[in-house]
Amino acid sequence: MKALKKEELRALQARIHHLERPKERSAGVLGLGIEALDEALPDGGLAKAAVHEVTGSSAGGFAAMLAGKFCTAGKPVLWCVEAASKAALYGPGLAAFGVSPDRLIVVHCRTADEMLWAMEEGLREEAVGLVIGEPVKPVSLTASRRLQLAAETGGTMGLILCRGKTEGALAPSAVTTRWQVDSMPSLGTGSVQGASRLSRSNTGWCLQLRRCRGAEQENFWDVEWDDAACTLDLAANAGHRGMGSAAQSFLTSLAG
């Protein structure tokens, strides 16, 4: 039997998924801008009609980067935060990632149930590009399934943003991809102390794809963000450009 090439397998998977979930397939994917990353994902990018999860010390920066991509494309972003959360959104830092204030809707929810309800409603709305939820506690398997179904209904991307680093086995979840994003080791001077450690001179992230539906294995990349060009690049190609003060201030505020 002839072995199928990666492109042929991807085309076959797309045809099958189109028959199973036409709304999900029509929504397409969001490219991360780095060929090595996009090629590691079964659809050649992050599925839009799906829910993803990100953890780690720089998870907030990764979420802001995705939000900026949708704002640049003219799509509004719904950011849902529990009242018990200690994290605060930093306007200038969000702007450094391309997030436009007139396209950002922030919802402060009193409880976890309210946040999940707001996320579901947002995911079912086709006009919304991205729905971000910041739960104080992990989202259950049942709740993640409901979010995934809502994303497929509306053709909208969802992101569960979990602060801090996740060690060991991952809890069961229906999300499509699970990422861990941590700051790279210090390349220079002082650091900020807190729940997580971020270097003021740090220029990038250690990006780990811990789980992906349809992917063969975990993947790791060292990447750097250029806030002037609003682009992501592999650290080896970026030449260790310094991260802009606005973006770094945003990540620092999230670390505390």
C-alpha positions, -999 to +999 in steps of 0.1 A: +000+000+000+013+034-009+022+056+021+003+089+022+022+121+024+014+146+052-004+169+027-025+140+015-034+129+050-043+165+059-066+168+029-083+135+037-088+145+074-103+178+062-128+160+040-138+137+068-142+166+093-161+186+068-187+158+066-188+154+104-187+191+114-192+214+085-193+246+107-160+237+123-143+232+090-157+263+074-143+285+102-107+276+091-076+280+112-054+307+127-018+306+117+008+314+144+032+328+119+060+302+123+060+274+098+074+249+123+046+255+147+018+255+122+031+224+105+030+206+139-008+212+141-030+187+122-049+215+103-019+237+097-028+262+124-051+266+155-086+255+147-109+285+150-141+266+158-125+250+188-114+256+224-078+256+234-060+258+267-028+277+278-010+275+311+024+288+323+041+319+336+036+337+302+002+322+294-013+358+295+011+370+269+002+341+246-035+349+251-029+385+243-010+376+211-039+355+199-063+383+208-042+408+188-044+386+157-082+387+158-084+424+165-061+431+135-085+410+114-113+432+126-129+407+149-140+415+185-125+396+215-145+387+246-124+383+277-142+368+307-126+371+341-137+358+375-141+383+402-118+362+425-090+364+400-060+385+411-048+391+375-055+425+359-054+434+322-029+461+313-039+483+285-006+495+271+007+459+272-023+446+254-018+473+227+018+460+223+003+427+212-020+444+188-052+443+209-074+473+200-095+487+230-125+493+207-126+456+198-120+442+234-150+434+256-141+425+292-167+407+313-162+405+351-181+375+364-190+369+400-187+331+399-172+304+378-206+294+366-212+329+353-179+329+335-186+296+318-221+308+308-206+340+294-180+320+274-207+297+260-228+326+249-199+343+233-187+311+215-221+307+199-219+342+185-205+341+149-195+378+151-170+372+179-135+362+169-121+349+201-135+342+236-110+340+265-119+327+299-098+330+330-110+304+356-097+305+391-100+267+393-095+242+365-125+237+341-141+203+344-143+178+316-181+183+313-177+221+311-149+219+285-172+197+264-200+223+266-175+250+255-162+229+227-197+223+214-205+260+216-174+268+197-183+244+169-219+259+168-207+295+164-174+288+145-156+308+172-123+302+188-122+297+226-092+299+249-091+288+286-063+308+303-049+291+334-022+310+354+009+291+366+028+260+355+011+226+352+033+197+362+028+160+355-003+145+339-029+168+326-065+166+339-091+153+314-104+179+291-122+182+257-101+211+245-084+207+211-049+218+220-031+224+254-002+247+255+023+256+282+041+290+278+069+300+301+094+328+300+128+319+287+158+320+311+171+354+319+195+368+293+206+397+314+198+417+345+174+417+374+141+398+378+107+403+392+098+381+423+063+367+426+041+337+420+062+332+388+097+346+378+100+369+349+133+386+338+131+422+329+156+415+301+138+383+289+131+383+252+109+353+246+090+322+256+095+285+260+065+273+240+053+237+246+025+219+228+016+194+255-014+178+238-031+182+205-060+162+191-046+144+160-009+152+166+016+125+170+037+139+199+045+168+222+066+197+207+088+224+221+100+257+207+119+287+219+102+318+204+105+356+206+079+383+202+086+415+183+061+440+196+072+466+170+062+443+141+036+423+161+052+390+149+064+358+165+096+341+154+119+313+165+145+325+189+173+313+167+160+335+139+150+365+159+186+374+169+175+380+205+157+413+199+148+430+231+111+428+240+094+463+241+088+478+275+050+478+271+048+441+263+072+433+291+053+454+316+021+435+306+038+401+313+053+414+345+019+425+357+005+391+350+033+374+369+025+392+401 
